């Protein structure tokens, strides 16, 4: 490292003091609160904040409306699903009863045929 130079304590302290002085000067050069440019920027930020609040309120209203519509849609779907399930249960009961009646009729027919065959044998 050809360009390396050992720094002593005084040089480091001087450089730190210069840095602090530069920061202080930068702070002092800042415009005052009543400066027109600062007031303009503040008003712009306030206008942006107000616009953001309006957008957030619109978004919240839209979400609430969508939630209401979704809840209504889900209620209708639930009612339709329950009605369909009841109808299917009733149809199943009717179908089971019809199948049972068919089985009984078939059993009765076989029984009658068996009795007829037995009567012929006698």
PEKACOR-V904632 format. One record per backbone hydrogen bond with DSSP energy under -0.5 kcal/mol. NH is the residue of the N-H (numbers start at 1). CO is the residue of the C=O. Records with the same first field share a line. If there is no record, write none. Layout:
NH=CO, CO
This chain:
4=1
12=8
13=9
14=10
15=11
16=12
17=13
18=14
19=15
20=16
21=17
22=18
23=19
24=20
25=21
26=22
27=23
28=24
29=25
30=27
35=32
39=35
40=36
41=37
42=38
43=39
44=40
45=41
46=42
47=43
48=44
49=45
50=46
51=47
52=48
53=49
54=50
55=51
56=52
57=53
58=54
59=55
60=56
61=57
62=58
63=59
64=60
65=61
66=62
67=63
68=64
69=65
70=66
71=67
72=68
73=69
74=70
75=71
76=72
77=73
78=74
79=75
80=76
81=77
82=78
83=79
84=80
85=81
86=82
87=83
88=84
89=85
90=86
91=87
92=88
93=89
94=90
95=91
96=92
97=93
98=94
99=95
100=96
101=97
102=98
103=99
104=100
105=101
106=102
107=103
108=104
109=105
110=106
111=107
112=108
113=109
114=110
115=111
116=112
117=113
118=114
119=115
120=116
121=117
122=118
